[in-house]
Amino acid sequence: MAIKLVTTVAELRKESARLLAEKGGSSQGLVPTMGALHSGHASLARTAVAENDVVVATIFVNPLQFGDAVDLDRYPRTLEADMALLDAEGVDLVFAPDVDEVYPGGQPLVRVTSGPLGEKWEGASRPGHFDGALTVVAKLLHYGLPGGPAADGTTAAYRAYFGQKDAQQLALVKRMVADLNFPVEIVPVPIVRSEDGLALSSRNRFLSDQEREAALVLSRALRLIESRANAHQPLDLDSAVALVDSQPLVELDYFDVVDPTTLEPLAENCKETPFRGEGLAIIAAKVGPVRLIDNIPLDS
Ligand code: AMP
């Protein structure tokens, strides 16, 4: 394996500087993850490797963003397989710190506040989730700064890769970076799905065969909305909601069409008027023990 594992911020900085110098590089990419990696994460890594000279992936299950201790405990940890997947994509460095390295004084007293954008949709059913997620993303974005200058002495470019799967997280990270002037470019990466349409997620492994089959209704309902948008028809969200509700194993939390940046509902476009413009259809549901989210961008 060419990939190297580091567990402290000091080692990460040192290795990043060494790699930039050794490769004569001028850019560094960061891929933050919680591990239990699948092809969705591989796509982030592949994109980062294609666009940067040095690529760092982070693996950290962040206690701050879990409301439920059981959910935190049972989050899958598969470091060896994760390293192999990242190595195959050409990632240079894995930063997998333990909790004390990231929160040496225990839980941080000062945190990033996600504000109103973090209180709706996922935030409504997971209070505090996005404050916890943004706080760790802020720290990871700092840790992942290029450890030294580009080979020509200028400041190395710095990019971080986030999946569109977590659309609200992506919108919030973009706002944090813009509002607080973080020196990093946020690069969105499209959702990777299995052949039958299910968006890949580390949590899919907790679905029984029957639940997995039922979960397909989420992507089907999103595709229905997408096809209406592409045909400039009214989106008729109600009938798509009825499709999801017809699946007894699926307990719908929300399903709406929103502005991709503000995540405010585009109510007008959903009812009688033919759809034109940009939007994001978002859905969340509980299938058996697992909460699933999915979305599809609309552009017509
Ligand atoms: P996680 O490990 O679940 O926190 O996810 C780490 C990153 O991978 C986040 O930016 C996710 O949005 C992204 N990601 C997770 N699943 C997918 C997927 N199916 N397609 C694309 N990106 C994904």
Boltz pocket constraint, residues with backbone or C-beta under 6 A from the ligand:
constraints:
  - pocket:
      binder: B
      contacts: [[A, 32], [A, 33], [A, 34], [A, 35], [A, 39], [A, 40], [A, 41], [A, 43], [A, 44], [A, 161], [A, 162], [A, 163], [A, 164], [A, 165], [A, 166], [A, 189], [A, 190], [A, 191], [A, 192], [A, 193], [A, 199], [A, 200], [A, 201], [A, 202]]
      max_distance: 6.0
